[in-house]
Amino acid sequence: MAFADVNDQHIYFEDSGRPGAAVIFSHGFLMDHDMFEPQVAALSDEFRCITWDERGFGSDRGPGTLLLLGLGR
């Protein structure tokens, strides 16, 4: 499992595929990085594919209480 520390948050991400041009997948509310498995499988032979979990979703280790007002930070 890979995590990036961004603005005092511990964000889960997966980085797969070829080196070079990247496609970054960002999920919607109540989803997680797994929703992009078919797209990553289809594109990873040609592109670097990065999926991540928004704060408090999927494998992200949210900061305890998550307020919608704080999601933009």
Backbone hydrogen bonds, N-H to C=O, Kabsch-Sander energy under -0.5 kcal/mol:
donor,donor_aa,acceptor,acceptor_aa,energy
2,A,13,F,-0.7
4,A,11,I,-2.8
6,V,4,A,-0.8
6,V,9,Q,-2.4
9,Q,6,V,-1.4
11,I,4,A,-2.9
11,I,9,Q,-0.8
13,F,2,A,-2.2
14,E,51,T,-2.9
16,S,49,C,-2.8
18,R,44,S,-0.8
18,R,47,F,-1.1
23,V,48,R,-2.8
25,F,23,V,-0.5
25,F,50,I,-3.1
27,H,52,W,-0.5
31,M,28,G,-1.5
35,M,32,D,-1.7
36,F,33,H,-1.8
37,E,34,D,-1.8
40,V,36,F,-2.8
41,A,37,E,-2.4
42,A,38,P,-1.8
43,L,39,Q,-2.1
44,S,40,V,-2.3
46,E,43,L,-1.7
47,F,43,L,-2.4
48,R,21,A,-2.6
49,C,16,S,-3.6
50,I,23,V,-2.7
51,T,14,E,-2.3
52,W,25,F,-0.7
53,D,12,Y,-2.2
54,E,52,W,-0.5
57,F,54,E,-2.2
60,D,57,F,-2.1
61,R,10,H,-1.0
62,G,60,D,-1.3
64,G,62,G,-1.0
65,T,63,P,-0.9
67,L,65,T,-0.6
70,G,67,L,-1.6
71,L,68,L,-1.3
73,R,70,G,-1.5
